[in-house]
């Protein structure tokens, strides 16, 4: 069974990569089946972001 948080975490990493002059690649850490941690290098400082799917999704505007 694949871990459902891997693709969203990879997508986040792909979007963050061009925003800073990273020295190290991002790391994705599996915290549990429902959450992930992403370690990112922003301007030479490591940060950790946690990701979890929101159980009650916010309403999205209708697209025509």
ABEGO torsion letter per residue (X at the ends): XBBAAAAAAAAAAAAAAAABBBABBBBBBBABAABBBBBBBBGGBBBBBBBBBBABBBBBBBBX
